[in-house]
Amino acid sequence: MNDKSKIVDQKIAILRKSFAKKLPERLDKIHHHWAALQIDWQVDVFNELHREVHSLAGTSLTYGFVQPGTIARELEKVIQHLTRSRPDAEQSQEIVRLLSTLQQAVEQTEEVNEC
């Protein structure tokens, strides 16, 4: 491995670690948007939820966080099917299940990065 490759690998490692540290905060935003939608369904909040989930899915996978990225992608698919309208009970349960699974994946990622 040449010096340029080492430098690139080091920079990617730094970015990956920075991203991992921000995962809980990003997940909190998603939870916040979902909770807000349960109280008052607003299209702009729905759009923000979708944007946050989409971004988390793509960025997680880009940085090699496969489990959170895959779960977020699954969540994004469920959210996309809502077409900006309030979910029915089954859809809500699926979203809550995926949010819980995503929370667990993020916590596991935190544990791995602390080692």
C-alpha positions in Angstrom: 0.0 0.0 0.0 1.5 3.4 -1.0 1.4 6.5 1.1 -1.5 8.0 -0.8 -3.6 4.9 -0.2 -2.7 5.0 3.5 -3.7 8.6 3.8 -7.0 8.0 2.0 -7.7 5.0 4.3 -7.0 7.1 7.3 -9.3 9.9 6.1 -12.1 7.4 5.5 -11.6 5.8 8.9 -11.9 9.3 10.5 -15.1 10.0 8.5 -16.5 6.6 9.3 -15.8 7.2 13.1 -17.4 10.6 12.9 -20.4 9.3 11.2 -20.7 6.5 13.8 -20.7 9.0 16.6 -23.5 10.9 15.0 -25.7 7.9 14.4 -27.6 8.2 17.8 -28.4 11.9 17.1 -29.6 11.1 13.6 -31.8 8.3 15.0 -33.2 10.7 17.6 -34.3 13.0 14.8 -36.1 10.2 13.1 -37.8 9.2 16.3 -38.7 12.9 16.9 -40.3 13.2 13.5 -42.2 10.0 13.9 -43.5 11.0 17.3 -44.6 14.4 15.9 -46.5 12.7 13.1 -48.4 10.6 15.7 -49.7 13.8 17.2 -50.4 15.8 14.1 -49.8 14.4 10.6 -48.1 17.2 8.6 -46.7 16.7 5.1 -43.6 18.8 5.8 -42.8 16.7 8.9 -43.4 13.5 6.8 -41.1 14.8 4.1 -38.4 15.5 6.8 -38.8 12.0 8.2 -38.5 10.5 4.7 -35.4 12.6 4.0 -33.7 11.7 7.3 -34.4 7.9 6.8 -33.3 8.0 3.2 -30.1 9.9 4.1 -29.3 7.5 7.0 -29.8 4.5 4.8 -27.5 5.7 2.0 -24.8 7.1 4.2 -24.8 4.1 6.5 -24.2 1.8 3.6 -21.6 4.1 2.1 -19.6 3.9 5.3 -19.9 0.2 5.7 -22.6 0.1 8.4 -24.6 -2.6 6.7 -27.0 -3.5 9.4 -28.3 0.0 10.2 -28.2 0.9 6.5 -30.2 -2.1 5.5 -32.8 -1.6 8.2 -33.1 2.1 7.4 -33.6 1.2 3.7 -36.4 -1.2 4.7 -38.0 1.6 6.8 -37.7 3.9 3.9 -39.7 1.5 1.7 -42.5 1.3 4.3 -42.5 5.1 4.6 -42.6 5.6 0.8 -45.8 3.5 0.6 -47.5 6.0 2.9 -47.7 8.5 0.0 -47.8 11.3 2.6 -51.0 10.1 4.3 -51.4 8.8 7.8 -50.4 5.1 8.2 -52.9 2.5 9.1 -52.4 0.4 12.3 -50.4 -2.3 10.5 -48.1 0.2 8.8 -47.6 2.0 12.1 -46.7 -1.2 13.8 -44.2 -2.0 11.1 -42.6 1.4 11.4 -42.3 1.1 15.2 -40.8 -2.4 14.8 -38.2 -1.2 12.3 -37.4 1.9 14.4 -36.8 -0.5 17.4 -34.6 -2.8 15.2 -32.7 0.2 13.9 -32.2 1.5 17.5 -30.6 -1.9 18.4 -28.4 -1.9 15.3 -27.2 1.6 16.1 -26.5 0.6 19.7 -24.5 -2.4 18.5 -22.5 -0.1 16.2 -21.7 2.2 19.1 -20.4 -0.8 21.1 -18.2 -2.0 18.2 -16.8 1.5 17.7 -16.0 1.9 21.4 -13.7 -1.2 21.3 
